[in-house]
Amino acid sequence: MNWNNRYYKIAVYGAATTFLLQLISMFVVDPYFAAVLSPFYSVWIIVFIVGWRKEHPRH
């Protein structure tokens, strides 16, 4: 995998940011509010897959 791919960077940084926001909001705001952020993980997985498809196109 080429980590210079911008889709990989967006996916990894987005997942890490979502995790940190979820962790912080679980203790500061409300545990149920942290559950609102969990659907974003599927978005980061999709962005990662798009990056994979851009790097490895079918022939």
Steps between C-alpha positions, in 0.01 A plus 500: 500500500619843409437726799544805277151428371281783628199272549696285744606804698146637513363164612758442772492856635122506487467171688751614762322834543163329529638263760649782706180706477301197604727433795497860618126547458434176685654643816426870461153518345306175507564137402191502279629804312818307418287240322396766248854502359527124441341501150796703375723190519322354199572823311872470575499136387333602173758777446778247562349262245470782245870570551578133451303494175679814377838345573416153363262539205370197316658426166 
